[in-house]
Amino acid sequence: MADLFDVKVRLMDVVPAHERAGDLGVAIFGVTLAVAPSVREVLAHDETWAAHGLRSLTTSGKIRLVRERLGLPRPPRR
């Protein structure tokens, strides 16, 4: 397992719950493929959900595919 304290995480998208008309918001994080399985494993634990409110729903090598699976539009370019 990779040392998760050295993982560089990039926040790609955030959609708050009120914008999704639901109880939960969604965030997309970008991590390197080398550590993705370890990050996914940590996010699969019930303890992570209880302590931080984070859970992994899907993964892909492409952010575009994650957005499609979650039904999220591509955010405007800055």
C-alpha positions in Angstrom: 0.0 0.0 0.0 1.3 3.5 -0.9 2.1 5.9 1.9 -1.2 7.9 1.9 0.4 10.8 3.7 2.5 11.5 0.5 -0.5 11.4 -1.9 -1.0 14.5 -3.9 -4.8 15.1 -4.4 -6.3 17.5 -6.8 -9.8 18.7 -6.3 -11.4 18.6 -9.8 -15.1 19.3 -9.2 -17.4 20.0 -6.2 -21.2 20.0 -6.4 -22.9 20.8 -3.1 -26.0 18.8 -2.1 -28.3 21.8 -2.6 -27.3 22.0 -6.3 -28.0 18.3 -6.7 -31.4 18.4 -5.0 -30.3 15.7 -2.6 -28.8 15.0 0.8 -25.2 14.5 -0.4 -22.8 16.5 -2.4 -20.3 15.1 -4.8 -16.6 15.9 -5.3 -14.2 14.5 -7.9 -10.6 14.1 -6.8 -7.6 13.5 -9.1 -4.8 11.2 -7.9 -2.1 9.4 -9.8 -2.8 6.0 -11.1 -0.1 4.6 -8.9 -1.9 5.4 -5.7 -5.5 5.2 -6.9 -6.1 1.7 -5.7 -4.8 2.6 -2.2 -6.9 5.8 -2.0 -10.0 3.8 -3.2 -9.4 1.2 -0.5 -9.3 3.8 2.2 -12.4 5.5 1.0 -14.2 2.1 0.9 -14.0 1.8 4.7 -17.2 2.6 6.8 -14.9 4.3 9.3 -13.9 6.8 6.6 -17.5 7.6 5.9 -18.3 8.0 9.6 -15.3 10.2 10.4 -15.0 12.3 7.2 -18.2 11.8 5.2 -16.2 10.6 2.2 -16.9 7.5 0.0 -15.7 6.4 -3.3 -18.4 5.9 -6.0 -16.4 5.3 -9.2 -13.0 5.6 -10.6 -11.5 6.0 -14.1 -8.3 7.1 -15.7 -10.3 10.0 -17.3 -12.1 12.7 -15.3 -14.5 13.1 -18.2 -15.8 9.5 -17.7 -16.3 10.1 -14.0 -18.3 13.2 -14.7 -20.4 11.2 -17.2 -21.1 8.4 -14.7 -22.2 10.9 -12.0 -24.2 13.0 -14.4 -22.2 16.1 -13.8 -21.6 18.8 -16.5 -18.1 19.9 -17.3 -17.4 23.1 -15.3 -16.7 26.3 -17.3 -13.1 27.0 -18.0 -11.5 29.8 -16.0 
